[in-house]
């Protein structure tokens, strides 16, 4: 979700790049809100931290896009409300062969798409085959990140960087049974079948826009027209997307009355971009919005005292300090990396910057995920040891450029500027000279970190599904420009875990992989924390999700 997520942030460089500071106003609210038949509100307005990048979730990889599209599109599998356990989505039940290469989905009956088309096994296969046969710019990892992560490459790889295809076929065994085959077992399955990027579209809609092209000029992506305006995309969700007003930075959705499940509690749903936490908080307090995400830890008690509802999610993220060894060759020395790790006072960062319940991290995943190891090498705060290691490496006058993002807050990183300043001070205490490099989150910071252009940088991850590979495999399964290292022991440990079908054995291999990663120390895991989300006093909120996958169809207003 994995929400902006290091490697998974590549696809948001267009729409999110022009986010404006919006504080909300009553006159603007009045244009979208009406009254229901019982005299109550019939519009719920939610303040998001960034614009969606696309109305087609298959082309996206960021949380702000998925927050919107998740209300309109459904995948074969979903997660239980408020949790991370896999449950049926458009498939009521599913199973696989012993090898984990053939996946059979028993589909729900009586499901309709927003355009009136019937959902069935042929629709499932139309989607998977559509993605598999993408060509041109669609094969760029900036556009099809999640397809490539879960299913590999394409029927005909045109992009030299695209991985080998693991997807083999999809067969409609009968109207209500779809069978998806892959070439090799993968730790990303079955979790990957729950991803919003692999949510199912109407075949009629697919056909309508299958010839529209995405294009690229350098690192800039131009998304196809259909994905940038409402009216063409059609899912099966409780809401259908009706309007995207980019000028007002709003996406409007309307309840889908033919939805197969429980109907949405509020007729109209509006997502409004307000890209500062202060602006979102002020809009909620003024009554211009009904809820917002990424509440600053300092604002939680203030909002609660004023009667607002501020539920906190369970911990399911990781925040880290990343190193680019190719950008700064001195970081290739393990003693230098360890010196930086020992210089960072994680406990102080957690205590002063993160919400209650935050914990200092020892590895690149939270302890809520199976595969967490108590045996990893630990790098406690120890300035004296840090200085000693720098001296041993001959780098007592080490200089580093430290990138950090501006105009953004993330679930794992509420205030990037403040976190940077504290880390900068820690590094300077041990004699490291730090050159700050603030960068706008999208597209500058995202592009720079993805390309390995930052010697030190701050990023994080919120899990898409509950499997360790979704965390550590994201960064360390193979060479990644963000980190710029090629350690075979790390890659081999990841491959062994991914290929293991037996669950218990796989968990043990994940524990070993975590130990290998932390022995190598590609970066410094800093913390895991429970992000808060806020709602107005008159709202019956949805169950909050540790994966930040809230279902706003659950929302109602108090009478």
PEUR-V988642 format. One record per pair of residues at least 4 apart in sequence whose ideal C-beta (glycine too) atoms are under 6 Angstrom apart, sorted by the first residue. I is the first residue (numbers start at 1). J is the second residue. Records with the same first field share a line. If there is no record, write none. Layout:
I: J  J
//
This chain:
1: 63  462  464  547  548
2: 8  462  463  464
3: 63  462  548
4: 9  62
5: 461
6: 459
7: 474
8: 61  145
9: 62  446
10: 141  142  145  450
11: 53  60  61  142  143
12: 16  53  62  442
13: 17  221  443
14: 221
15: 51  53
16: 50  51  53  442
17: 442  443
19: 50  51  273  275
21: 276  279
22: 274  279
23: 279  282
24: 283  288  289
29: 33  288
32: 43  270
33: 43
34: 42
35: 39
36: 40  42
40: 557  559
41: 557
42: 267  268
43: 268
44: 266  269  290  555
45: 270  272  289  290
46: 271  291
47: 272  274  280  283  289  292
48: 64  271  273
49: 275  294
50: 64
51: 273
52: 64  65  68
53: 60  65
54: 59  60  65  223  227
55: 227  233  241
56: 227  233
57: 69  73  196  197  199
58: 197
59: 143  227
60: 65
61: 145  146
66: 70  196
68: 251  271
69: 73
70: 196
71: 237  239  253  552
72: 235  237  239  240  241
73: 199  235  237
74: 89  90  199  236  237
75: 89  194  198  199
76: 89  90  91  105  193
77: 86  89  193  194
78: 87  89  194
79: 84
80: 85  87
81: 543
82: 543
84: 466  546  547
88: 92
90: 108  200
91: 105  107
92: 106  108
93: 106
94: 105
95: 104
96: 100  103
97: 102
100: 185  501
101: 182  185
102: 181
103: 180
104: 179
105: 178
106: 177
107: 176
109: 176
110: 260
111: 119  236  260
112: 258
113: 117  202  234  236
114: 234  240  256
115: 202  204  234
117: 202  204
119: 123  236
120: 175
121: 172  175  177  178
122: 172
123: 203
124: 178
125: 129  170  172
126: 203  206
127: 200  201
128: 170
130: 206
131: 147
132: 155  167
133: 155
134: 138  139  154
137: 214  215  216
138: 143  144  214
139: 154  158  159  162
141: 145  148
142: 221
143: 214
144: 148
146: 195  197
147: 151
148: 163
150: 188  192
151: 166  167
152: 163  164  165  166
153: 157  162  163  164  165
157: 162
166: 182  183  184
167: 182
168: 181  182  183
169: 181
170: 180
171: 179
173: 177  179
185: 501
186: 498
187: 467  469  498
188: 192
191: 465  467
194: 465
195: 464
201: 205  206
202: 234
205: 232  233  234
206: 210
208: 232
209: 226  232
212: 224  225  226
214: 223  224
215: 222
216: 221
219: 447
223: 227  228
226: 232
229: 244
230: 241  242  243  244
238: 256  259  264  553
239: 253  256  264  269
240: 254  256
241: 253
242: 252  254
243: 252
244: 251
245: 250
249: 273
250: 270  272
251: 271
252: 270
253: 269
254: 268
255: 264  267
259: 263
264: 553
265: 555  556
266: 555
269: 552
274: 279  280  283
277: 296  409
280: 292
281: 299
283: 288  289
284: 289  292  534
290: 536  539
291: 535
292: 534
293: 533
294: 409
295: 299  300  532  534
296: 414
297: 355  414
299: 303
300: 310  532
303: 308  310  534
304: 310
307: 537
308: 534
309: 535  541
310: 532  534
311: 544
312: 530  532
313: 530  531  544  546
314: 546
315: 366  368  528  530
316: 368  463  546
317: 411  412  462  528
318: 364  365  460  461  528
319: 412  413  460  526  527
320: 523  525  526
321: 523  524  526
322: 457  459  523
323: 331  523
324: 452  454  455  484
325: 331  332  484  485
326: 452  484
327: 452  455
328: 455
330: 336  395
331: 336
333: 393
335: 389  392  393
336: 393  395
337: 521
338: 389
339: 386  389  390
341: 379  524
342: 379  382  385  386
343: 386  426  427  430
344: 423  426  524
345: 381  426
346: 360  526
347: 360
348: 352
349: 353  422
350: 354  358  360  527
353: 418  419
354: 358  527  529
355: 529  530  532
357: 530
358: 527  529
359: 528
360: 527
361: 525  526  527  528
362: 376  378
363: 376  514  518  525
364: 471  472  525
365: 369  468  471  472
366: 528
367: 372
369: 468
370: 507
371: 468  507  510  511
373: 511  514  515
375: 515
376: 514  515  518
377: 518  519
383: 429  430
386: 430
387: 430
390: 395  396
391: 396
396: 431
398: 432
399: 433
400: 434  455  456
401: 435  437  455
402: 434  436  456
403: 437  439  454  457
404: 416  420  438  458
405: 416  441  445
406: 438  440
407: 440  441
408: 441
409: 414
411: 462  531
412: 460
413: 460
416: 458
420: 424
424: 434
427: 432  434
439: 444  445
440: 444
441: 445
442: 446
443: 447
448: 453  454
449: 454  457  482
451: 481
452: 481  482  484
462: 548
463: 470
464: 470
465: 470
468: 472  510
469: 473  498
472: 476  513
473: 477  494
475: 480
476: 490  494  517
477: 494
478: 491
479: 486
483: 522
485: 522
487: 520
488: 492
489: 516
490: 516  517  520
493: 513  516
494: 513
496: 509
497: 506  509  510  513
500: 505  506  509
533: 544
535: 539  541
538: 557  558
540: 556
542: 550  551  552  554  555
545: 549  550
//
